[in-house]
Amino acid sequence: MSDSELKARAEALRRALHEHNYRYHVLSAPIITDGEYDRLFAELKQLEAEHPELIAPDSPTQRVGSDLVADLPKVRHPAPILSLGNVFSAEELRAWRERIGRLLPENASLSYVVEPKFDGLTVVLTYLDGLLVQGATRGNGEIGDDVTPNVRTVHTIPLRIPVSGSDLPVPRRLAVRGEVLFLKDDFAALNRRLAQDGLPPFVNARNTAAGALKQKDARVTAQRPLTAYCYEIVDADGPSPLTQWETLQYLRDLGFLTAHDVIRRFDSLDELIAYVQAFEARRHALPYEMDGLVIKVDERATYRDLGVVGKDPRGAVAYKFPAEEATTRLLDVTANVGRTGVLTPTAVLEPVFVSGVTVRQASLHNYDLIAEKDIRIGDTVIVKRSGEVIPYVVGPVIAARTGAERPVERPQTCPVCASPVARDEGEVAYYCTNPACPERVARNIEYFVSRSAMDIVGLGERSVRLLLERGLIADEADLFTLTIEDLLLLEGFAEKKAQNLLSSIEAAKQRPLATLIGSLGIRGVGSTVAEVLARHFHSMDALAAAREDELQTIEGIGPHTAGAVVEWFANPRNRALLDKLRRAGVRLAEEAAPPSRASDRLAGRTFVLTGTLPTLKRNEAATLIEQHGGKVVGSVSKKTSFVVVGEEPGSKLTKAQELGVPLLDEAGLLAMIGGAHG
């Protein structure tokens, strides 16, 4: 860039950051995500480092940000409430250690404490003779808003310390730093109450917490189920612990809530790095949102001696996880037809980089959720991608609307076959009513041959579509009558590949009954429900003869699933399919044996499975859970302990997010049982 271009870019970044600071801290209505703000800030910081002449007095890099509200009383903090510098990789973390090492005696050894980087609102709590006398927001780091009446409503903030009534010494005056936030379950419950009252749900938990804490009427704050974690002594009129590790234990003993499920102490930087790098996989199982980990030099004297650079203490740094949220524009909403006929709305987006990939499409879950969140075509929306979970739209950024946005219309007919669209009473899904819909048929066969179903190796989506186009198959049963001559007609099939596929098809005839039931595309019958049905009926003929009332007596089978099963077997096309499978030699009956018990690690916990797992088939995951004392059910409720999420999850993920049920990936599940499976 030329000098004039560099100057213009720096000015543009400053203007943008000032605007986003104001929206975030003052209005509590941001139009970009934290990750996007961090990228803008990092770009400006690097630009100024390389070209110091571009640093302006009003640069956001030169001051601590402010969240002050004009009409709240102000409080001066007893010591600066600083923010933290960020690192995004092990290399940057090592570079931080090298920088502070230059300020220490040669070969000085350090110990470190790792804490969660909460996604909440900083508060400073002041106690006089053990009694809570003041609560303030961080503000600009020097002066904060006085929100004392409001912090008194937060049940995890003790009104008097020590809480236990012990003789633990407490300085006459003690100022403690903490973070106010919503636990995931509490935020989901709050939105459910709003929905029941006909009110729009909140989209961003952090901004909702900030708004609640800054209410003029503490009774409004009391209606918000806020939580506070404490992690630092800001000031003390008397002796205080000499290390951060001891400080956290001391705060816990006094009665403050601390994040001891995450906090660790390390003497080795390598061990610390291994911990923070591995931690991202388990972050979603925690009860609160976090976007990184904070690393602090443990010895408080060394921490203080390292001093401050700009607005950041040198003795601490935030290790930020890859951004999981971004904002982009919703260009359109299309309806995809699934194997059971369900029409799933899909967001068509302006491409945006989220959590390591470029996202062009995202799930909108269902049309009720679109209406509930008032998502409109043309909206700026927040897109989230957590780990390997399919990207989904969190909600619209209302503050960014121009008035040109338009509502999303529910489909009246199937976009593929133009058949009428129906919806069962009490269900959220709309579905194509035509079992012979070409897309339903193709999707059913694609699922039937997939690894998580009948596991016919060598048949992918492209091959299935070719077989249908050539008229070589019309349904799943036709796969078992394919010949080598048929396959050699297809592009990409030589004799060896064709023979291998035929061998795989032959092996599929002996798959367990539960696998076959779960592969047929019956609405509401995935692998978990299929296992339940197979254990109860032991044969396809017995299941086909079951009445709806009989099915509803089975635990885990609700009225909608029972009705869908009866309806499926009553359809002449499906009865003909079963006859063809029988004639082809596919096994339709077996005696189910209960799984052996390997341990009680999952005893008392209930699991729901959704999506395709990386290495385990769904029935394998269900068996594994049961072998370790857990219980697998087919639907999500408030009583569900965990939902195990794989790729392309269904509506169970939506339900889990609405209810605040903890999510696990396959690695998290295996970690809970000690990683052993086989």
C-alpha positions in Angstrom: 0.0 0.0 0.0 1.0 3.6 -0.6 1.4 6.0 2.4 -2.0 7.6 1.6 -3.7 4.1 1.4 -2.2 3.1 4.7 -3.4 6.3 6.3 -6.9 5.8 4.9 -7.0 2.2 6.1 -6.0 3.2 9.6 -8.6 6.0 9.7 -11.3 3.5 8.4 -10.3 1.0 11.1 -10.5 3.6 13.8 -13.9 4.8 12.7 -15.2 1.2 12.5 -13.8 0.2 15.9 -15.2 3.3 17.6 -18.6 2.6 16.1 -18.5 -1.1 17.2 -17.2 -0.1 20.7 -20.2 2.2 21.1 -22.7 -0.4 19.9 -21.2 -3.1 22.1 -20.5 -1.3 25.4 -23.1 1.5 25.5 -26.1 0.4 23.4 -25.5 -3.4 24.0 -26.6 -3.9 20.4 -23.5 -5.0 18.4 -23.7 -5.7 14.7 -20.5 -7.8 14.5 -19.2 -10.6 16.6 -16.4 -10.5 19.1 -14.2 -12.4 16.7 -14.8 -9.9 13.9 -14.0 -7.0 16.3 -10.8 -8.8 17.4 -9.7 -9.1 13.7 -10.3 -5.4 13.1 -8.4 -4.5 16.3 -5.5 -6.8 15.5 -5.2 -5.3 12.0 -5.1 -1.8 13.4 -2.6 -2.8 16.1 -0.3 -4.4 13.5 -0.6 -1.4 11.2 0.4 1.0 13.9 3.3 -1.3 15.1 4.7 -1.3 11.5 4.0 2.4 10.9 4.1 4.3 14.3 3.4 7.6 12.5 -0.2 6.4 12.0 -1.0 6.2 15.7 -3.6 8.8 16.5 -4.7 10.1 20.0 -8.1 8.7 19.5 -6.9 5.2 18.4 -8.8 2.4 20.2 -5.4 0.8 20.8 -4.3 3.7 23.0 -7.0 3.4 25.6 -9.1 0.9 27.6 -12.6 0.6 26.1 -15.6 1.9 28.1 -19.0 0.5 28.9 -20.2 3.5 30.9 -23.8 4.4 30.9 -24.6 8.1 31.2 -27.4 7.9 33.7 -25.9 5.6 36.3 -23.8 6.8 39.2 -20.1 6.5 38.8 -17.5 4.7 41.0 -13.7 5.0 40.9 -12.0 1.7 41.1 -9.3 1.2 43.8 -6.9 -0.1 41.1 -7.0 -0.1 37.3 -9.3 -2.9 35.9 -7.2 -3.8 32.9 -8.1 -5.9 29.8 -5.8 -8.6 28.3 -3.8 -9.0 25.2 -4.7 -11.9 22.9 -2.8 -14.8 21.4 -4.2 -17.3 18.9 -1.7 -20.1 18.7 1.0 -22.0 20.6 3.6 -20.0 18.7 2.2 -16.7 19.9 1.9 -18.1 23.5 5.6 -19.0 23.4 6.4 -15.5 22.0 4.6 -14.0 25.0 6.7 -16.1 27.3 9.9 -14.9 25.5 8.9 -11.3 25.8 8.3 -11.3 29.5 11.4 -13.5 30.0 13.5 -10.6 28.8 12.3 -8.6 31.8 13.1 -11.3 34.3 16.4 -12.6 35.7 18.2 -14.9 33.3 16.9 -18.5 33.4 14.1 -17.5 35.7 11.4 -20.2 36.1 7.7 -19.4 36.1 4.6 -21.2 37.1 1.3 -20.4 35.4 -2.4 -20.6 36.2 -5.0 -21.2 33.5 -8.6 -19.9 33.9 -11.6 -19.6 31.6 -12.1 -16.5 29.6 -15.8 -15.9 30.4 -18.1 -14.3 27.9 -19.7 -12.0 30.3 -19.6 -8.5 32.0 -16.8 -7.6 34.4 -17.8 -6.5 37.9 -15.8 -5.2 40.9 -17.3 -6.1 44.3 -16.2 -4.2 47.4 -16.6 -5.7 50.9 -16.2 -3.7 54.1 -15.8 -5.7 57.3 -17.1 -8.7 55.3 -20.3 -7.0 54.1 -21.0 -6.2 50.4 -21.1 -2.5 50.1 -20.6 -1.8 46.4 -20.8 -3.4 43.0 -19.5 -1.6 39.9 -19.0 -2.4 36.2 -15.5 -2.2 34.6 -16.4 1.0 32.8 -13.3 2.5 31.2 -11.0 0.6 33.6 -10.6 3.6 36.0 -14.3 4.5 36.6 -17.3 2.2 36.4 -21.1 2.3 36.8 -22.4 1.8 40.3 -24.8 -1.2 40.0 -24.8 -2.2 43.7 -28.6 -2.8 44.0 -28.4 -5.0 40.9 -25.5 -7.2 42.0 -27.3 -7.9 45.2 -29.9 -9.8 43.2 -27.2 -12.3 41.8 -27.5 -15.3 44.1 -23.9 -16.4 43.6 -22.5 -13.1 44.9 -22.3 -13.4 48.7 -23.7 -10.5 50.6 -21.4 -11.3 53.5 -18.1 -13.1 53.6 -17.0 -15.7 54.7 -20.3 -17.4 53.8 -19.7 -20.5 55.9 -19.4 -18.5 59.1 -15.8 -19.8 59.6 -13.0 -17.8 61.2 -11.2 -17.4 57.9 -9.5 -14.0 58.0 -11.0 -11.3 55.8 -9.3 -7.9 55.2 -11.3 -5.0 56.6 -11.7 -3.8 53.0 -11.6 -6.3 50.1 -12.3 -5.6 46.4 -12.8 -8.6 44.2 -13.1 -8.9 40.4 -15.5 -11.2 38.7 -17.7 -11.8 35.7 -21.5 -11.7 35.5 -23.0 -14.0 32.9 -25.8 -16.4 32.0 -25.3 -20.1 32.4 -26.5 -21.8 29.2 -29.4 -23.5 30.8 -30.6 -20.3 32.5 -30.4 -18.3 29.2 -32.4 -21.0 27.4 -35.0 -21.0 30.2 -35.3 -17.2 30.0 -36.0 -17.4 26.3 -38.5 -20.1 26.8 -40.4 -17.9 29.3 -40.3 -15.0 26.9 -41.7 -17.2 24.1 -44.5 -18.4 26.4 -45.4 -14.7 27.0 -45.3 -14.0 23.3 -42.2 -11.9 23.5 -39.1 -12.1 21.2 -36.2 -14.1 22.5 -32.8 -12.7 23.3 -30.0 -13.6 20.8 -26.8 -12.7 22.6 -26.3 -13.9 26.2 -23.5 -11.5 27.0 -25.4 -8.4 25.9 -28.5 -9.6 27.7 -26.4 -10.0 30.9 -25.0 -6.5 30.5 -28.4 -5.0 29.9 -29.8 -6.8 33.0 -27.0 -5.6 35.2 -27.4 -1.9 34.2 -31.1 -1.7 34.8 -32.3 1.2 36.9 -34.8 -1.0 38.6 -33.1 -3.9 40.5 -36.5 -5.8 40.4 -36.0 -6.2 36.6 -32.4 -7.5 37.2 -33.8 -10.0 39.8 -36.0 -11.5 37.1 -32.9 -12.4 35.1 -31.1 -15.6 36.3 -27.6 -14.2 36.4 -24.5 -15.9 37.7 -21.2 -14.5 38.8 -17.7 -16.1 38.9 -14.9 -14.4 40.8 -11.2 -14.8 40.1 -9.1 -11.9 41.3 -8.4 -9.7 44.3 -8.2 -6.1 43.0 -7.4 -4.5 46.4 -7.1 -5.5 50.0 -6.7 -3.6 53.2 -4.4 -6.3 54.7 -2.4 -9.3 53.6 -3.6 -11.4 50.6 -2.4 -14.6 49.0 1.0 -14.6 47.4 0.0 -16.6 44.3 -2.9 -16.6 41.9 -3.5 -20.3 42.6 -3.8 -19.5 46.3 -6.0 -16.5 45.5 -8.6 -18.6 43.7 -8.7 -21.1 46.6 -9.0 -18.3 49.1 -11.9 -16.7 47.1 -13.6 -20.1 47.0 -13.2 -20.6 50.7 -14.8 -17.2 51.3 -17.9 -18.3 49.5 -17.4 -17.0 45.9 -18.1 -19.1 42.9 -14.9 -20.0 41.1 -14.4 -22.0 37.9 -12.5 -24.9 39.5 -13.8 -27.2 36.8 -11.3 -25.5 34.4 -8.6 -23.9 36.5 -5.2 -25.6 36.5 -1.7 -24.7 37.6 1.4 -25.6 35.5 5.2 -25.4 36.1 5.9 -26.3 32.5 4.9 -24.1 29.5 4.8 -27.2 27.3 2.2 -28.9 29.6 0.2 -25.7 29.7 0.1 -25.4 25.9 -1.0 -29.0 25.6 -3.8 -28.3 28.0 -5.1 -25.2 26.3 -4.9 -26.8 22.8 -6.8 -29.8 24.0 -9.4 -27.8 25.9 -11.3 -26.5 22.9 -12.9 -29.9 22.3 -14.5 -29.9 25.7 -15.6 -26.2 26.0 -19.1 -26.9 24.8 -19.7 -29.4 27.7 -19.2 -26.5 30.2 -22.3 -24.8 31.7 -21.2 -21.4 30.5 -20.0 -19.8 27.3 -16.3 -19.0 26.9 -14.2 -17.9 24.0 -10.7 -18.8 25.3 -8.5 -19.3 28.3 -6.6 -16.8 30.4 -3.0 -17.6 31.3 -1.5 -15.8 34.3 1.9 -15.8 35.9 1.2 -17.5 39.2 3.5 -15.5 41.6 1.7 -12.2 42.3 4.9 -10.3 43.0 6.4 -11.3 39.7 3.0 -10.5 38.0 3.1 -7.0 39.4 6.8 -6.4 38.6 6.2 -7.2 35.0 4.0 -4.1 34.8 1.7 -3.0 32.0 2.1 -2.3 28.3 -0.6 -0.1 26.9 -3.8 -1.4 28.4 -2.6 -4.9 29.0 -0.7 -6.4 32.0 2.4 -8.2 30.8 1.9 -11.1 33.2 -1.3 -12.4 31.7 -2.6 -13.1 28.2 -5.8 -14.5 26.7 -5.5 -17.6 24.5 -8.5 -17.1 22.1 -10.2 -20.0 20.5 -11.0 -19.7 16.7 -14.1 -17.5 16.3 -17.2 -19.6 16.1 -19.5 -16.8 15.2 -19.6 -14.3 12.4 -22.0 -11.9 10.8 -23.1 -12.0 7.2 -26.1 -11.3 4.9 -28.9 -13.7 4.4 -29.5 -13.8 0.7 -32.3 -16.4 0.4 -33.9 -19.4 2.2 -34.4 -22.6 0.3 -36.2 -25.8 1.3 -34.3 -29.1 1.2 -36.3 -32.3 1.1 -35.0 -35.0 3.4 -35.4 -38.7 3.2 -38.5 -38.7 5.4 -40.0 -35.9 3.5 -39.2 -33.2 6.0 -38.6 -29.8 4.5 -35.6 -28.2 6.1 -35.1 -24.5 5.6 -31.5 -23.7 4.6 -29.9 -20.2 4.7 -28.1 -19.1 1.6 -25.4 -16.7 2.8 -22.9 -14.2 1.5 -19.7 -16.3 2.0 -18.1 -15.8 5.5 -15.2 -17.4 7.2 -16.2 -19.1 10.5 -14.2 -21.5 12.7 -11.7 -22.4 10.0 -14.0 -22.8 7.0 -15.8 -20.6 4.4 -19.6 -20.9 5.0 -22.1 -20.3 2.2 -25.1 -22.2 3.6 -26.3 -22.7 7.2 -29.2 -24.5 8.9 -32.3 -22.6 9.9 -33.6 -25.7 11.8 -37.4 -25.1 11.1 -39.9 -22.5 10.0 -41.3 -22.0 13.5 -37.8 -21.0 14.7 -37.5 -18.6 11.8 -40.7 -16.9 12.7 -39.9 -16.9 16.5 -36.6 -15.2 15.8 -38.0 -12.9 13.1 -35.3 -13.9 10.7 -35.8 -12.1 7.3 -34.3 -12.4 3.9 -31.8 -9.5 3.5 -31.0 -9.5 7.3 -27.5 -9.3 8.7 -27.4 -12.5 10.7 -25.1 -14.2 13.2 -23.8 -17.5 11.9 -22.3 -20.0 14.4 -20.2 -23.1 13.7 -19.1 -25.1 16.8 -16.5 -27.7 16.1 -17.7 -30.1 13.5 -21.4 -29.2 14.0 -23.1 -27.9 10.8 -23.2 -24.1 10.7 -26.5 -22.6 11.8 -28.1 -19.1 12.0 -28.2 -17.9 15.6 -30.5 -14.9 14.8 -30.8 -11.5 13.1 -28.9 -8.4 14.0 -31.9 -6.1 14.4 -29.8 -3.0 14.7 -28.4 -3.5 11.2 -31.8 -3.5 9.4 -32.5 -1.1 6.6 -36.2 -1.7 6.0 -35.6 -3.6 2.8 -35.7 -7.1 4.5 -38.7 -9.4 3.8 -40.3 -12.2 5.7 -39.5 -15.9 5.0 -42.6 -17.7 3.6 -43.4 -21.2 4.6 -43.6 -23.6 1.6 -47.1 -24.7 0.5 -45.9 -27.4 -1.9 -42.9 -29.6 -2.2 -40.1 -27.8 -4.2 -39.3 -31.0 -6.0 -42.5 -32.8 -6.9 -45.1 -30.0 -6.1 -47.1 -32.3 -3.8 -49.0 -30.7 -0.9 -47.0 -30.0 2.2 -48.4 -31.2 5.5 -47.7 -30.8 9.2 -48.7 -33.1 12.1 -50.4 -31.5 15.1 -47.9 -30.7 17.7 -44.9 -31.1 15.3 -42.7 -28.3 14.0 -41.7 -30.0 10.8 -43.4 -29.5 7.4 -43.1 -32.5 5.1 -43.8 -33.6 1.5 -46.7 -36.0 1.5 -45.6 -38.0 -1.5 -43.6 -41.1 -0.6 -42.6 -41.5 -4.3 -41.2 -37.9 -4.4 -38.0 -38.4 -6.5 -35.9 -36.5 -3.9 -37.3 -38.5 -1.0 -36.6 -41.7 -2.9 -33.0 -40.7 -3.7 -32.3 -39.4 -0.2 -33.8 -42.6 1.3 -31.5 -44.8 -0.8 -28.5 -42.6 -0.1 -29.1 -43.0 3.6 -29.9 -46.7 3.3 -26.4 -47.4 1.8 -24.6 -45.0 4.1 -22.1 -46.0 6.8 -24.5 -45.1 9.6 -27.2 -47.4 8.1 -26.7 -50.6 6.0 -23.0 -49.6 5.4 -22.8 -50.7 1.7 -19.3 -49.7 0.8 -18.7 -48.3 -2.7 -22.1 -46.6 -3.2 -22.1 -42.8 -2.7 -24.5 -40.1 -3.6 -23.3 -39.8 -7.2 -23.6 -43.6 -7.8 -27.1 -43.8 -6.3 -28.3 -41.0 -8.5 -26.7 -42.7 -11.6 -28.5 -45.9 -10.8 -31.8 -44.1 -10.5 -31.3 -42.1 -13.7 -30.4 -45.3 -15.6 -33.5 -47.1 -14.3 -31.4 -49.8 -12.7 -33.0 -49.3 -9.3 -36.3 -47.8 -8.1 -36.0 -48.5 -4.4 -33.7 -49.8 -1.7 -34.6 -53.5 -2.4 -33.4 -53.2 -6.0 -29.9 -52.8 -4.8 -29.9 -56.5 -3.8 -30.7 -57.6 -7.4 -27.9 -55.6 -9.1 -25.6 -57.6 -11.3 -22.0 -57.0 -12.3 -23.3 -56.2 -15.9 -25.5 -53.4 -14.4 -22.6 -51.9 -12.5 -20.2 -52.0 -15.4 -22.6 -49.7 -17.3 -21.8 -46.9 -14.8 -19.1 -44.4 -15.2 -16.2 -45.1 -12.9 -17.0 -48.8 -12.3 -14.3 -51.3 -13.4 -14.7 -55.0 -12.8 -12.9 -55.1 -9.5 -14.8 -52.1 -8.1 -18.1 -53.6 -9.2 -17.2 -57.0 -7.6 -16.3 -55.3 -4.3 -19.6 -53.5 -4.3 -21.6 -56.7 -4.9 -19.7 -58.3 -2.0 -20.6 -55.4 0.2 -24.3 -55.6 -0.9 -24.3 -59.4 -0.1 -22.9 -58.7 3.3 -25.5 -56.1 4.0 -28.2 -58.8 3.8 -27.1 -60.0 7.3 -27.1 -56.6 9.1 -28.9 -56.6 12.5 -32.7 -56.0 12.5 -32.3 -52.7 14.2 -30.0 -51.5 11.5 -32.5 -52.4 8.8 -35.4 -50.7 10.7 -33.4 -47.6 11.1 -32.5 -47.5 7.5 -36.0 -47.5 6.0 -36.8 -43.8 6.4 -39.7 -44.1 8.8 -40.4 -40.6 10.2 -39.2 -40.4 13.8 -37.3 -43.7 13.7 -33.6 -43.2 13.8 -31.0 -45.7 15.1 -31.9 -45.3 18.7 -35.7 -45.8 18.2 -34.9 -48.6 15.8 -32.9 -50.4 18.6 -35.9 -50.1 20.9 -38.3 -51.5 18.3 -36.0 -54.4 17.4 -35.5 -55.4 21.0 -39.3 -55.3 21.5 -40.6 -57.1 18.4 -37.6 -59.2 17.1 -39.0 -59.4 13.6 -40.2 -57.1 10.8 -43.4 -59.0 10.5 -44.2 -58.5 14.2 -43.4 -54.8 13.9 -45.6 -54.5 10.8 -48.5 -56.0 12.7 -48.2 -53.7 15.7 -51.1 -51.3 16.5 -50.6 -47.7 17.4 -51.7 -48.1 21.0 -49.3 -51.0 21.5 -46.4 -49.0 20.2 -47.1 -46.2 22.6 -46.7 -48.5 25.6 -43.0 -48.8 24.7 -40.7 -46.4 26.6 -39.2 -43.9 24.2 -42.0 -44.2 21.6 -44.4 -41.3 21.5 -47.7 -40.9 19.7 -46.2 -39.2 16.6 -43.6 -41.9 16.2 -46.1 -44.6 16.8 -48.4 -43.1 14.2 -45.6 -42.8 11.7 -44.6 -46.4 12.1 -48.2 -47.7 11.5 -48.6 -45.3 8.6 -45.3 -46.5 7.0 -46.3 -50.2 7.1 -49.8 -49.4 5.9 -48.4 -47.9 2.6 -48.7 -50.4 -0.3 -45.4 -49.2 -1.7 -43.6 -50.0 1.6 -45.2 -53.4 1.9 -44.0 -54.2 -1.6 -40.5 -53.0 -0.6 -40.5 -55.5 2.4 -41.6 -58.3 0.1 -38.8 -57.5 -2.3 -36.3 -57.4 0.6 -37.5 -60.8 1.8 -37.2 -62.3 -1.7 -33.7 -60.9 -2.0 -32.6 -62.8 1.2 -32.3 -59.8 3.5 -32.6 -60.8 7.2 -35.9 -59.6 8.6 -35.8 -61.2 12.1 -33.5 -62.0 15.0 -33.3 -62.4 18.7 -31.9 -59.3 20.4 -29.3 -59.9 23.1 -28.9 -57.3 25.9 -25.5 -55.5 25.9 -23.0 -56.5 28.6 -22.1 -54.0 31.3 -18.5 -52.8 31.1 -18.7 -50.0 33.8 -21.0 -47.6 35.6 -19.3 -44.5 34.4 -22.5 -43.2 32.7 -24.9 -44.5 35.3 -27.8 -42.2 35.9 -27.3 -40.2 32.7 -29.6 -40.1 29.7 -28.2 -39.6 26.2 -29.8 -38.6 22.8 -27.8 -39.2 19.6 -28.1 -37.0 16.5 -26.1 -36.8 13.3 -23.3 -38.9 11.9 -20.3 -39.6 14.3 -16.7 -39.6 13.0 -15.9 -43.2 13.8 -18.8 -44.8 15.7 -22.0 -45.9 14.0 -25.1 -44.6 15.9 -26.0 -48.1 17.1 -22.4 -48.7 18.2 -22.5 -45.4 20.2 -25.9 -46.4 21.8 -24.5 -49.9 22.7 -21.4 -48.3 24.1 -23.4 -45.9 26.3 -25.6 -48.7 27.6 -22.5 -50.9 28.3 -21.2 -48.2 30.6 -24.5 -47.7 32.5 -26.1 -44.9 30.5 -29.5 -44.8 28.9 -30.2 -43.9 25.3 -33.6 -42.4 24.4 -35.0 -41.1 21.1 -36.1 -37.6 22.1 -34.7 -34.6 23.9 -36.3 -33.3 27.1 -35.3 -31.3 30.1 -34.3 -34.6 31.8 -31.7 -35.4 29.0 -28.2 -35.3 30.4 -26.3 -34.9 27.1 -27.0 -34.8 23.4 -24.2 -36.4 21.4 -23.9 -34.4 18.1 -22.3 -35.6 14.9 -22.3 -34.2 11.4 -25.6 -33.1 9.8 -27.6 -33.2 13.0 -31.4 -33.0 12.9 -34.1 -31.2 15.0 -32.8 -32.9 18.2 -29.9 -30.4 18.1 -32.4 -27.5 17.9 -34.4 -28.9 20.8 -31.2 -29.3 22.9 -30.2 -25.7 22.2 -33.6 -24.5 23.1 -33.6 -26.4 26.4 -30.0 -25.7 27.2 -29.1 -29.4 27.2 -25.3 -29.9 27.2 -23.8 -31.0 23.9 -21.0 -33.6 23.4 -19.1 -34.7 20.3 -17.8 -38.3 19.9 -14.5 -37.4 21.5 -16.3 -35.9 24.5 -18.4 -39.1 24.9 -15.4 -41.3 24.7 -13.6 -39.1 27.3 -16.5 -39.6 29.7 -16.1 -43.3 29.6 -12.3 -43.2 29.6 -11.8 -43.4 25.9 -12.1 -47.2 25.7 -14.3 -48.8 23.1 -14.1 -51.6 20.7 
